[in-house]
Amino acid sequence: MSKITTISGRVLYNSRGSKTIEVDVVTDEKFIGRVCAPSGASVGKFEAVSFPNNSPEESLSILNKNLEKFIGIDSSDLKQVHDVIHSIDETDNYAKIGGACAFAITIATTESAAKAENKQFFQMINTKSDLKFPFPLGNILGGGAHAGPGTPDIQEILVVSIGAKTVRESIDMNLQVHKELKKLILKGDPTFTNGRGDEGGWAPKFNNEEALDISVKAIENLGFSLGKEVALGVDFASSTQWNEEKEKYVYDRAGFENDSGEQIEFASGIIDKYKLIYAEDAVHEEAFEDMAEITKKFPNSMITGDDLTVTNNKILQKAVDVKSCNAAILKVNQAGSLYDALEFAKVANENNIKLITSHRSGESSDSHISH
């Protein structure tokens, strides 16, 4: 049995320049796991609390006061690590120690255990024998909470190269579309400054339809057929448009408002017209029945919950019962600990819910998402 011999943490910065926490876990005095927690801009209200009182320093202080509780436990026993964290923080949403801290501790522990056992990280969390690469889903054009004024209300337009034979070819095709899109934006607007959103998608001054149309043109210019070799996806991030007082989706940049029925029609129109293989959070985070209506309409598209399901197995079970989605985002830091996220994955797999493992818009340089 490999045992944790040292644990330590520090405050540093993520890709958005915001403070976050990084944790080192050492197993058997020589195998180090080091993980930096990311953070999102479009955040569901039911996600784990990233930091107590929005303070990474407070989170680190709590960790430092409880380091001894982790010493000597089996680094390969994720449930045991998870239970130690909850002996420090009894809340469901990590309001005391912070979900970012739980994220960093559990993934760093698993990484150190993998090194101690001479395994890859993915082998520590895998339960299947028939492993294969997933299709990478890439952000090519950004708006909403990920980009500035003048950009589309839609938060992300994504591309996935479903006609590729290998993961390397798929990545290459995605990047070709991203580069071709830049050329088209510059052709239409020579003053475009090459601006990008938080996640690398171009951030031009377009409305929603213009953004979608030019994305299709970029795909077709390269000789690909939309929906065959290359397909589009959209993250509507509709909770960012939802106004509870008005009970309407307010699209400030496009200048219109939708009630619930109009929003279903709006999202459905985009899914249909642009042959979307992937549609994320087409309605707000508590509109389970509305999401179910869209899922029923488009059984061949991945109607995906993110803010809707927030990597929470209890909320996912509700979505399953209502038939709100056929796919779900898995973001470990939404759940808090890696153990929580894997429990979520278990519910998804048992109910034929496809999983999309996702980064956050304020990321680190860690490669654990790949695993």
N, C-alpha and C positions, 0 to 999 in steps of 0.2 A: 504493500500500500504506500503510495506517494503522499507525503504530508506537506502541508503549507508550513514553511519555516519563517517567512517574512512577508509582510504586506505594508505598503506605503502609498501615499497619494500626493498629488500636487495640483495646484490651479494653473491652467494655461489657457490657450485661446483656440477656438475652432476656425473654420474657413471663413466665417462671417466676421471674425474679429471679436466675437463674444467670449466671455470667460466660461470655462468648463472645467471638468475634473478629469485627471488621468490617474490610473491606479496601476501599481506594480505588484504582482504576486509572485513569490519565489517558492518553488517546490524543491524539497530535499537539498536546500541551500545552494542550488546551482541552475535550476530551470526557471527562467523568468518569463512571465506573461505580462505584457504592457498594453493597456487599452485606454484610449481617450474617448469620452462620451460625446456624441453629437447632439444637435438640437434642431427642432423644426421651427419654421415660420408660420405655416398653416397648421395650427395645433387643435386637435379635438378636445372638447371640454372634459371628456372622460378619460383622457390619457393620464398616465402616472405623472405626478408632480416632479418636474426635473430637479428642482432644488428647493429646500425649505426657505421660505421668504425670498425666493429668487436669488439666493446667495450661495454660490459654489464654496465660498470660504466657510460658511456655516456647515455645509455638508461635509467638507473635509475635516472640520473640527470634531464633528460627531464620529466620523470614521477613526480619527486619531485617538479618541477616548476609548475606543472599543477594539483596537487592533488585536489584543490578546485573545479575544473570543474566536478568532480565525486560526490561531496558531495550533498546529497539530492535527487539524482535521484533514480528511482525505480530499485532495484537490480534484480527484476524478468523480467525486460524489456531489453532483450539482444540487440535488435536493438538500443535502446537508448544508451546503453553503447558503442556499436560499433560506433555510430555516434559521441559520445564525443571523442573517440580515433581519429576519422578522422577529428575532428575539430582541433586537435593538430598536426596530421600528414595527410596531404592531398594526399600523394602518394598512388598508388595502391598496392605497395609491402612493405609498412611499413618501407621504407628506413630511415625515420627520427627517429621514436620512437623505431623501432625494432619489428619484428613479434613475437619474444619471449616474449616481454613485453605485446603485445596485447593478446597473448595466455594466459599468466598468469592472466592478469586483467579480461578477460571475463570468464574464467573458475572459478577463485576465486569468482567472483561476483555471478555466478550461484550457486556455492556451498553454499555461505552464504545465498542466497535467499531460497535455498532448506531447509536449517536448520530453517530459519525464518517461513517457511510455513509447517514445520514438514513433509517434503517429502524426498524421496531419490533423489539423483542427477539425475538419469536416468529419473525420472518422470517429471523433469523440461524440458527435451529436447525431450521427446518422443511424437510421434503423433499417435501411434498405440495402440490398446487395446489387441491384441493377441501377447504378449511378450513371447519369448523363448530364451534360451541360444544359442549362435552361437557355431560352432565347433572351438576349439582353434587350431591355426596353429603355430607349434613350431619349432624353429631353432635347428637342431641337428648337422650340420656340416658347418663350416664357412670358407670362403676364401676371395679373392678380397680385397676391402677396409676395411673389418672388421677383417682381420687376417694378419699375417706376411708373409714374403717370404717363398716359398716352399709349401704353401697351394694352393688349387685349384684357378683358375681364377674365377670360378663361386662363387658368393658372399655368397649364402645361399642354403643349402639343408634343406628342411622343411618337417615335418611330420604332418599329420592330421588323427585322428582316426575316420573315417567316419562310422565305424560299431558300435560305442559306443551308448549305450541307454541313458546315462546321461552325463552331462558336467563333473562330477567328474570321471566317468569311462574314458571319453575321455582324460582328463588330465593325469590320471594314465597310460593309454596305451601309450601316447606320451612319458612320462618319462621312461617307460620300454624300449622303443626303444632307447632313449638317453643313458641309462645305458648299454644296450646290445652293442651298437655301441662302447662305450669306451672299453669294454672287447675285442671286435674284433680288434680294433686298437692296443691295447696292445699286443694281441696275435701275430699280424703281425710285430709289432715294439716294442720290450720290452724296448727300450730307450725313448719311447714317454713320454713326461713330463706332460701329462694331460693338455696341453695348450688349451686355449679356445679363441675364438674371442670375440669381444665387446659384443655380445648378448648371450653368453653361449654355442654356438655350438662348438663342438670339432674342433681343428685346426691342423690336422695332415699333414705330408708331402706327399700329394697325388696329382695326376693329376685329372682332372675332371671326367674321366671315373672310375678311381679307387674309388673316393669318392662316386659316385652314386652306383657303384656295392656293396660296403661294406654297404651302407645304406639299400639297398634291402636285403642283407644277414641278417642284424640285425632284420629287420621286419620278415623275414621268419624263423629265428632261434627261434622266440617267438611263432611260430605257426600261425601267421597271414598271410593272403593272400594279396599280393600287389594289391591295387586297390579295394579290397573288404572290409576287416576290417580296413586296414591302407593304406593310399595313400601318395605319395610323392609330394612335390612341389619344385620349383626352383626359386630363385631370380637371374636372369642372370645379373642384374645391368649393362646392356650392354653399357650404356653411359660411364662407367669407362674404357671400352676397346676401345671406338670409338676415332679414330684419324682423326680430321677434315682435316689436311693437306694431309694425305694419302688417305682419304675417305675409310678407312678400319678399321675393328675391330682388334686390335693388342692384341693377347693373349701371353704376355711375358713369363708367367710361363710355359705354354704348348708349346710355340715355334711355333705358326702359326698365320697367318693373314687371315681374311675373308673379301671379298667384300660384298655388301649388299645381293646379291643372295645367296652367300655361308653362310652368317649368318642366313638367313631364313632356309636354309637346315640344318645347324648345330643345331639350336634351335628346329626345327621340329623333327629332329632325336632323340633328347633327350626326347621330349614330348611323342613321339610315343613309343620308346623303354622302357621307365620307367613308362609308363601309368600315366603321371603327371596329377593330378587333378587341378594343379595350376602352372602357368608359368608367372612370373613377369618380365617386361621390357626385353623381348627377343631381342629387337632391341633398338637403341639409342633413346633419348628423342624427337627427331623431325621427326622420321621415321614413320609417321602416316600410309602411304600406305603399307609399309612393315609389320607393325603390323596388319593391316587389312587382309593381306594375310594369316598370321598365325591364326588369329581369325576365318577366313572362313574355314581353314583346320581342326580346332579342336573345333567344336561347343560345345562339351561336357566337355571341360576343361575350367577352369577360366583363360582366357588370359587377364592378368591384367596390367593396367597402373599405374605406380608410378611416376618415373621421367617424363613419358609421360604426365601425367595429373596433377601432383603436387597439388591435392586438390584445383583446380581452376575451377570454374564452366564454365567459358568461354572456357577454353582449353578442358574441358570435353565435352562441346557441339560440339567442332570441332571433337573430337574423335568419338562422336556419329554419326555425319554427315558422316564421312569417314568409320564408322564401324570398328574402330581401336581396340576396346576391348569389352569384355562382362563383365568385372569386373574392379574395380578401388580401389586403396588404399586410405583410408581417414586418413590423419595425420593432426591434427588441426594446428600444428605449421608450416606446409607447407603453409597453407592458411593465417595464422596470427591469426585472431580472431575466436572464437567459432561460431559466427554468420556466418562468411564466410564459415566455414566448413559445417554448417548445410544447407546453400544454395547449396553447392556442392552436399550434400546428396540428396537434393530435386531433382536436375537435374538427378542424378543417378537413383533414384527411379522411376522417371517419364519415364525413357528410358530403364528400365529393366536391368540396370547395377548393378551387385552384388557389395556390398561394403565389404572391409576388413579393419577393424579399426586397425591401427598399432602404435606400439611404435617407438621410435628412438633408435639408437645404443648408444647414450649418454643420458641415462634416469635419471629420479628422482624416488623416491619411492611412488609417488602419484598413486592412484588407479582409476583415472578418465577414463582411457582407458576401464576398465571393464564396466563402465556405458555406 
